[in-house]
Amino acid sequence: MAALQKEPIDLYFWPTPNGYKVTVFLEEAGLPYRIIPVNIGKGDQFKPEFLAISPNNRMPAIVDPEGPDGKPISVFESGAILQYLGRKTGKFYPADERKRVEVEEWLMWQMGGLGPMAGQAHHFRLYAPEKVPYGIERYTKETNRLYGVLNKRLADREYVAGEFSIADIAIIGWVRNWEAKGQNIDDFPQLKAWIDRMESRPGVQRGLAVKPDGPALDIAQDKAAQSVLFGQTAR
């Protein structure tokens, strides 16, 4: 359980929706952790020591010094991190198989749908060097559809899978900045109420407030950061 964790978990982090998944979980669970900044606009994600634990050169990643059998373990991919921490602590990830499947359905919905589609809407609306009407319309509409799915899901429950879970933690970062995705949150009253409910939780508040030291990264204005983030190939 969370109270048994003695050594802090190393969290390789930058303030993005995926990064916040882990800080929110850690704060909600009361686990000790240490932030190791990965400045994605400066290329920290390509450093050999980071690639050793996150071969996809993406943060977040963690190193838990108190892993299985008492040995350290590293975990990359935000969804896998949430599942690992949920199993480790017994928090926000039910042991009952029916309930766990429900949580996993919505976790994968976020990982495979909401995150990629909302991320592309954000990119084409704010970061693309030229306006591409088709790209803007395609991803803004798909994000709108997904917000609608979530709004309907929340019509008769407080949290996505009934009780607060890693599914909620995974989703919040992708809907709270709805303006950048070209959405009007007033069109989704149940989703809006859920966002308010989530942001009223002290652990969520603390998790979303985590910032690494140093100046904030303004990707929309920083051409060098755009080159690092958006110009990657297999090389």
C-alpha positions as CSV (number, residue, x, y, z in Angstrom):
1,M,0.0,0.0,0.0
2,A,1.0,3.6,-0.4
3,A,2.0,4.0,3.3
4,L,4.7,1.3,2.8
5,Q,6.6,3.3,0.2
6,K,9.7,4.6,1.9
7,E,12.0,5.7,-0.9
8,P,10.7,8.3,-3.4
9,I,9.8,7.3,-6.9
10,D,11.8,9.1,-9.5
11,L,9.4,10.8,-12.0
12,Y,10.8,11.9,-15.3
13,F,8.4,14.7,-16.0
14,W,7.4,17.8,-18.1
15,P,4.1,19.6,-17.6
16,T,1.9,18.0,-20.3
17,P,-1.4,16.1,-20.1
18,N,0.5,12.9,-20.0
19,G,3.0,14.1,-17.4
20,Y,0.2,15.2,-15.2
21,K,-1.4,11.8,-15.2
22,V,1.5,10.6,-13.0
23,T,1.7,13.6,-10.6
24,V,-2.0,13.4,-10.0
25,F,-1.9,9.7,-9.2
26,L,1.1,10.2,-6.9
27,E,-0.5,13.1,-5.1
28,E,-3.9,11.3,-4.8
29,A,-2.2,8.2,-3.4
30,G,0.2,10.0,-1.1
31,L,3.3,8.4,-2.6
32,P,6.7,10.1,-2.1
33,Y,8.3,11.1,-5.4
34,R,11.1,13.2,-6.9
35,I,10.7,15.2,-10.0
36,I,13.5,14.8,-12.6
37,P,12.7,17.4,-15.4
38,V,12.8,16.3,-19.0
39,N,12.7,19.5,-21.0
40,I,11.2,18.2,-24.2
41,G,11.7,21.5,-26.0
42,K,15.5,21.3,-25.4
43,G,15.9,17.6,-26.3
44,D,16.3,16.1,-22.9
45,Q,14.2,13.1,-24.1
46,F,17.1,12.0,-26.4
47,K,19.7,11.8,-23.7
48,P,21.1,8.2,-23.3
49,E,20.3,8.0,-19.6
50,F,16.6,8.8,-20.4
51,L,16.4,6.5,-23.4
52,A,17.6,3.7,-21.1
53,I,14.3,3.8,-19.3
54,S,12.1,5.3,-22.0
55,P,13.1,3.9,-25.4
56,N,10.3,5.8,-27.2
57,N,11.9,9.1,-26.2
58,R,8.7,10.3,-24.5
59,M,8.0,11.3,-21.0
60,P,6.7,10.5,-18.4
61,A,8.6,7.6,-17.1
62,I,9.3,6.4,-13.6
63,V,11.9,4.5,-11.7
64,D,10.5,2.9,-8.6
65,P,13.4,1.9,-6.2
66,E,10.9,-0.4,-4.4
67,G,9.7,-2.4,-7.3
68,P,8.7,-6.1,-7.5
69,D,10.7,-8.3,-5.1
70,G,12.2,-5.2,-3.6
71,K,14.2,-4.5,-6.7
72,P,14.1,-1.2,-8.8
73,I,11.9,-1.1,-11.8
74,S,11.5,1.4,-14.6
75,V,8.2,2.0,-16.4
76,F,7.5,4.1,-19.5
77,E,4.1,5.0,-21.2
78,S,1.7,6.9,-19.0
79,G,-1.0,4.3,-19.1
80,A,1.3,1.5,-18.1
81,I,2.6,3.7,-15.3
82,L,-0.9,4.3,-14.0
83,Q,-1.7,0.5,-14.1
84,Y,1.6,-0.3,-12.3
85,L,1.0,2.2,-9.6
86,G,-2.6,1.1,-9.3
87,R,-1.5,-2.5,-8.8
88,K,1.3,-1.5,-6.4
89,T,-0.9,0.6,-4.1
90,G,-4.3,-1.0,-4.5
91,K,-5.6,2.5,-5.2
92,F,-7.9,3.7,-8.0
93,Y,-7.6,0.4,-9.9
94,P,-10.1,-2.1,-8.6
95,A,-9.2,-5.7,-8.1
96,D,-12.6,-7.0,-9.1
97,E,-12.3,-8.1,-12.7
98,R,-15.6,-6.6,-13.9
99,K,-14.8,-3.2,-12.4
100,R,-11.1,-3.4,-13.6
101,V,-12.2,-4.1,-17.2
102,E,-14.5,-1.1,-17.1
103,V,-11.6,1.1,-15.9
104,E,-9.3,-0.3,-18.5
105,E,-11.8,0.3,-21.3
106,W,-11.8,4.0,-20.5
107,L,-8.1,4.2,-20.0
108,M,-7.5,2.7,-23.4
109,W,-10.2,5.0,-24.8
110,Q,-8.1,7.9,-23.6
111,M,-4.8,6.4,-24.7
112,G,-5.9,5.4,-28.2
113,G,-8.6,8.0,-29.0
114,L,-9.0,11.1,-26.9
115,G,-5.3,11.8,-26.4
116,P,-4.1,11.4,-30.0
117,M,-7.1,13.2,-31.5
118,A,-7.2,16.1,-29.0
119,G,-3.4,16.3,-29.4
120,Q,-3.7,16.6,-33.1
121,A,-6.4,19.2,-32.8
122,H,-4.2,21.2,-30.5
123,H,-1.3,20.9,-32.9
124,F,-3.1,21.9,-36.1
125,R,-4.8,24.8,-34.3
126,L,-1.8,26.2,-32.5
127,Y,1.5,24.8,-33.6
128,A,1.3,24.0,-37.3
129,P,3.5,26.4,-39.3
130,E,0.8,26.8,-41.8
131,K,-3.0,26.6,-41.4
132,V,-4.3,23.4,-42.9
133,P,-8.1,23.7,-42.9
134,Y,-8.7,20.0,-43.5
135,G,-6.5,19.0,-40.5
136,I,-8.0,21.6,-38.3
137,E,-11.6,20.5,-39.1
138,R,-10.8,16.8,-39.0
139,Y,-9.3,16.7,-35.6
140,T,-11.5,19.4,-34.0
141,K,-14.6,17.5,-35.1
142,E,-13.3,14.2,-33.8
143,T,-12.4,15.8,-30.5
144,N,-15.9,17.1,-30.4
145,R,-17.3,13.6,-31.0
146,L,-15.1,12.2,-28.2
147,Y,-16.1,14.9,-25.8
148,G,-19.7,14.0,-26.6
149,V,-19.0,10.3,-25.8
150,L,-17.6,11.3,-22.4
151,N,-20.4,13.8,-21.7
152,K,-23.0,11.0,-22.3
153,R,-21.0,8.5,-20.2
154,L,-21.0,11.0,-17.3
155,A,-24.8,11.6,-17.4
156,D,-25.5,9.1,-14.6
157,R,-22.3,8.7,-12.7
158,E,-19.8,10.9,-10.8
159,Y,-16.7,9.4,-12.3
160,V,-16.0,7.6,-15.6
161,A,-16.0,4.1,-14.3
162,G,-18.3,4.8,-11.3
163,E,-15.7,5.3,-8.6
164,F,-12.7,7.6,-9.0
165,S,-10.0,5.7,-10.9
166,I,-7.0,5.8,-13.1
167,A,-9.3,6.4,-16.0
168,D,-10.4,9.7,-14.6
169,I,-6.7,10.6,-13.9
170,A,-5.8,9.8,-17.5
171,I,-8.6,11.9,-19.0
172,I,-8.5,15.1,-17.0
173,G,-5.5,16.6,-18.7
174,W,-7.0,16.2,-22.1
175,V,-10.2,18.0,-21.4
176,R,-9.4,20.8,-18.9
177,N,-7.9,23.0,-21.6
178,W,-10.8,22.6,-24.0
179,E,-10.4,26.0,-25.5
180,A,-7.1,25.0,-27.2
181,K,-8.9,22.1,-28.8
182,G,-11.6,24.3,-30.3
183,Q,-14.4,23.2,-28.0
184,N,-17.1,25.0,-26.1
185,I,-17.4,23.3,-22.8
186,D,-20.9,24.6,-22.3
187,D,-22.0,22.2,-25.0
188,F,-21.1,19.4,-22.7
189,P,-22.7,20.1,-19.3
190,Q,-22.0,16.7,-17.7
191,L,-18.4,16.8,-18.8
192,K,-18.1,20.4,-17.4
193,A,-19.5,19.2,-14.0
194,W,-17.0,16.3,-14.0
195,I,-14.1,18.7,-14.7
196,D,-15.2,20.9,-11.7
197,R,-15.6,17.7,-9.6
198,M,-12.1,16.6,-10.5
199,E,-10.5,20.0,-10.0
200,S,-12.1,20.2,-6.5
201,R,-10.1,17.2,-5.3
202,P,-7.0,18.3,-3.4
203,G,-4.8,15.6,-4.8
204,V,-5.8,16.5,-8.4
205,Q,-5.1,20.2,-7.6
206,R,-1.7,19.4,-6.3
207,G,-0.8,17.1,-9.1
208,L,-1.9,19.7,-11.8
209,A,0.1,22.4,-10.0
210,V,3.5,20.6,-10.3
211,K,6.0,22.7,-12.4
212,P,9.7,22.0,-12.9
213,D,12.1,24.8,-12.1
214,G,12.9,27.3,-14.9
215,P,11.0,29.2,-17.5
216,A,7.8,27.8,-19.0
217,L,8.0,26.3,-22.5
218,D,6.0,28.4,-25.0
219,I,5.9,25.9,-27.9
220,A,3.7,28.2,-30.0
221,Q,6.4,30.9,-30.1
222,D,9.6,28.8,-29.7
223,K,10.7,27.7,-33.2
224,A,13.7,25.8,-31.8
225,A,11.4,23.8,-29.5
226,Q,9.1,23.1,-32.5
227,S,12.0,21.8,-34.5
228,V,12.9,19.4,-31.6
229,L,9.3,18.2,-31.0
230,F,7.9,18.0,-34.5
231,G,10.9,17.2,-36.7
232,Q,11.8,13.8,-35.4
233,T,12.5,10.8,-37.6
234,A,14.0,7.4,-37.0
235,R,17.4,8.9,-37.0
